Amino acid sequence: MTTRRHALALLAAAPFAPAACAQPLADPAAGWRDPGAGEADPRRFALAHAILAANPHNTQPWLVEFDGEDGMTLSCDLDRRLPFTDPLDRQITLGCGGFLELYALAASSRGLRAEVTAFPEGAPAGRLDARPLAHVRLIADAAAADPLFAAIVQRRTNRNPYAAAPPSEVALNAVLQASGADNALLTAWSEVETARVGQIRDLVWRAFDREMRTRGAQEETYNWLRLGREERARHRDGLFIDVPVPGLLRAIGMLDRDDLLNPESSANRQASAEWREKAMTAPAFMGLRSAEDAPATRLAAGRAYARMNLAATAAGLAIHPWSQALQEYEEMKDLYDEARALFGASGGETLQMLVRVGHAAPVEAAARRAMNDFIRNEAR
Ligand SMILES: Cc1cc2nc3c(=O)[nH]c(=O)nc-3n(C[C@H](O)[C@H](O)[C@H](O)COP(=O)(O)O)c2cc1C
């Protein structure tokens, strides 16, 4: 039986048997099955795929507006950011980059090339504002279909334990190459069977533990937890914890907020031990770093991460971002600095992504809201 568990820890520890429910609920994972089927407008077809992008806490912070015959403007839904753990909106911008990459890949499957203009009305100096992040035109110039398109519906963030056997260098190199991050602005790297793997394991664990002990971070995560299948189906976003009968557990005090936020509750200590084990057995890591951290660079990093995630999927590899040590909030500062030192980042160089990679049992698809929920206006 599931007992009281810590917010993020629940992600690891909850059972995956479907809970009994009184009435049938709309399937919040429906968007993964044949996305865009029957859509004549290629922009709607592309959008149906773009909303399947990885994004922080699955807040799905995308808003689109169609213009003319082939245009689409992407903005950020500013209420779906994570201001405590992502105070610069860096990670949310990466999630928007992922959206753009999947939009482009889906367009390529229809022979269309996506011409992306980042921050067409100018980039913000600080956090994101109401101005768009990108304008995209789909151009019919017989672009070749990108093979990564086929992996979009299979891609997942996999938080299961990973097998000890490391992924092959060949597979990892293929993923690095597919990311396209091999230039003056962005580089992708991997670590497997090196001493540094042990150092990264230790760092990601300590940063995870720090986040669990930081009240503001935990409260933020708590707001995006969807406890039980009914909550998940109602919101169709956030981080799903498959808690059976959450209403009953709440009523008898087994699922109260304070307990979920308390890192010292016995259930949290147990779940925390499971997360530690996942960190300490991670067979390999990959990551992305950039030469600077401008908003357009973050978008580019998000596009590169989307490609890494898809290429890993195509190679049969599980992948899971482990972002805590890269986050720019005060309580994380010493570990953030440690991460920069470990990876030799100096000046404006920025660690954009740090992910565990390996082999793991599959996980189910994360929820997505309905495609029309992301559209501010209808296509003409
Ligand atoms: C920039 C970025 C940072 C992320 N950081 C984490 C993380 O630290 N831990 C984690 O479990 N998942 C992380 N994720 C994965 C998201 O939580 C995941 O994409 C989201 O829940 C949707 O699930 P899906 O990728 O399976 O569709 C991150 C994703 C992005 C794009």
PDBQT file of the ligand as one rigid body, heavy atoms in Angstrom, charges set to zero:
ROOT
HETATM    1  C1  LIG A 401      14.916  21.631 -18.976  1.00  0.00    +0.000 C 
HETATM    2  C2  LIG A 401      14.330  20.382 -18.367  1.00  0.00    +0.000 A 
HETATM    3  C3  LIG A 401      14.696  20.002 -17.086  1.00  0.00    +0.000 A 
HETATM    4  C4  LIG A 401      14.183  18.838 -16.514  1.00  0.00    +0.000 A 
HETATM    5  N1  LIG A 401      14.604  18.445 -15.265  1.00  0.00    +0.000 NA
HETATM    6  C5  LIG A 401      14.134  17.304 -14.713  1.00  0.00    +0.000 A 
HETATM    7  C6  LIG A 401      14.605  16.854 -13.436  1.00  0.00    +0.000 A 
HETATM    8  O1  LIG A 401      15.441  17.477 -12.806  1.00  0.00    +0.000 OA
HETATM    9  N2  LIG A 401      14.107  15.689 -12.953  1.00  0.00    +0.000 N 
HETATM   10  C7  LIG A 401      13.194  14.949 -13.635  1.00  0.00    +0.000 A 
HETATM   11  O2  LIG A 401      12.777  13.903 -13.139  1.00  0.00    +0.000 OA
HETATM   12  N3  LIG A 401      12.732  15.343 -14.848  1.00  0.00    +0.000 NA
HETATM   13  C8  LIG A 401      13.184  16.487 -15.404  1.00  0.00    +0.000 A 
HETATM   14  N4  LIG A 401      12.753  16.890 -16.648  1.00  0.00    +0.000 N 
HETATM   15  C9  LIG A 401      11.790  16.049 -17.364  1.00  0.00    +0.000 C 
HETATM   16  C10 LIG A 401      10.363  16.565 -17.237  1.00  0.00    +0.000 C 
HETATM   17  O3  LIG A 401       9.910  16.447 -15.906  1.00  0.00    +0.000 OA
HETATM   18  C11 LIG A 401       9.478  15.767 -18.214  1.00  0.00    +0.000 C 
HETATM   19  O4  LIG A 401       9.838  16.114 -19.514  1.00  0.00    +0.000 OA
HETATM   20  C12 LIG A 401       7.999  16.033 -18.005  1.00  0.00    +0.000 C 
HETATM   21  O5  LIG A 401       7.565  15.553 -16.739  1.00  0.00    +0.000 OA
HETATM   22  C13 LIG A 401       7.150  15.365 -19.090  1.00  0.00    +0.000 C 
HETATM   23  O6  LIG A 401       7.407  13.985 -19.162  1.00  0.00    +0.000 OA
HETATM   24  P1  LIG A 401       7.917  13.308 -20.520  1.00  0.00    +0.000 P 
HETATM   25  O7  LIG A 401       9.272  13.865 -20.827  1.00  0.00    +0.000 OA
HETATM   26  O8  LIG A 401       7.968  11.837 -20.205  1.00  0.00    +0.000 OA
HETATM   27  O9  LIG A 401       6.931  13.643 -21.587  1.00  0.00    +0.000 OA
HETATM   28  C14 LIG A 401      13.259  18.046 -17.248  1.00  0.00    +0.000 A 
HETATM   29  C15 LIG A 401      12.899  18.429 -18.542  1.00  0.00    +0.000 A 
HETATM   30  C16 LIG A 401      13.420  19.574 -19.106  1.00  0.00    +0.000 A 
HETATM   31  C17 LIG A 401      13.042  19.968 -20.518  1.00  0.00    +0.000 C 
ENDROOT
TORSDOF 0
